[in-house]
Amino acid sequence: MSNSNMGPNAGNMFGHPKGLFLLFGTEMWERMSYYGMRGIFVLYLVAFASSFGWDMAYFGIDPAAADAEKLFNTAVQSKALGILGIYAFFVYVTPVLGGWMADNVWGQRKSIIVGGLLMMLGQFALGTPHAMIEGMETAFLWAGLILLIFGNGFFKPNISTMVGDLYEEGDKRRDAAFTIFYMGINLGSILGYLVVGTIGEKINYQYGFLVAGIGMLAGVLLQLALSNKYLGNVGVEPAAKLAEADNKASSGPLTPEERDRVKVILIMSFFTIIFWLGFEQAAGSMNLFAKYKTDLVFFGWEMPASWLQMVNPIFVIILAPIFAAMFLKMGAAEPNSPKKFSLGMFFLGLGFISMVMAALQIGDSESVKAHVIWLVLAYLFHTMGELCLSPIGLSMVTKLAPLKYTSLLMGMWFFFSGVGNYLAAWVGQMVGETGPLQAFSGVAIMAFLAGICLWLLSDKLVDWMHGAEDAHPQDLDEKLAEEMSVTGSHEGMPEKH
């Protein structure tokens, strides 16, 4: 879709269509809502365990047992992490439904409005004071999560596609536009952890959810008020079925070359499970470790634990241009996609080595707390891993997938990411059951082994790509856009290039 569809009043700002900055603002408020909720959700469940009927009898714990309190705390944290895992899994699956609805029924604009309103209602359900819903706390919890899951499904896969639709095919500004857009994602996530996290931990967790819902409402109102003026017809009509227009792509069996490329997608997607089960400890076990096992007191003031999750988006903003320039400068020596995946695994392992050091510092003591630098280092290494792995993920699918199976294979990419998020909860539960030292060590070893396997497989995987690996960005703007797509790609946001 071209700029001619945007209407006479659209105009440009900083060399880009004004509609880009409208989408930037809408996405920023939505990410503030999403990440704000994510930053405090497990902490909220643990703090309000009694409201959900999670007492010692619920877990079958004898109150008279010597270690009853410790067993109870472990059980509550395990239950909370399990719920987070279920939520995170479906957050990655529903964008497939949302993308189909936008393409075939509603169009992208209506889909993001519906999605935004559902997420707003979900946040308000979580934020409804328990005193007003006595006896129905669990029902409101699940209602809130279901609304958030489906809202995310309708919102996430569609707004980034609209960014691409603002530009004509071949417009060199498009890559820079995605870089600006992903800055909105990172700014929104920082705001979420800072504002929602602070209100949740320092005042009341449910007030935090309410503020997250208000942020989502702001994004919806922004879209409703300005979309006709600045977006014109972009995203109004359902526009898919590209494969049906190509009779050749819609018929006939896969060629041997296509089958090889599908194998590459499935193998590399499988390895992402290991990456995300480690990376997504940020909202679960690492968040709990920060809250209860880390010294967060500075000059007599205790920092909210959720603030530590800001480290990742801040490092993305700082490191993405550095990684882009570094890979560009390497030229022909730049690692191929499987080797970048492998490096991502190695950096993930280094992050958990840092968490092992934190666990060693506290030992078996109930009073000693780890230094905050270990968590900062862990998030730094995890961000470096993310920058090696995420930018090429969706790009790989779109380059390698046969046209008639692109949606299916994109759905498989989301599915593997969702499995990684679900298993992240299982790993988090292991932290409580076996102790942080053993669990974090296990993840580090798993990440290093996966990295070694991918490195050894890399040449064969490149052979199976049959030349698709040869197309690399040629300038810093294109390279930066690839690196900055990191946040979007791990959230399952398909880009339209």
Disulfide bonds with the S-S distance in Angstrom:
none
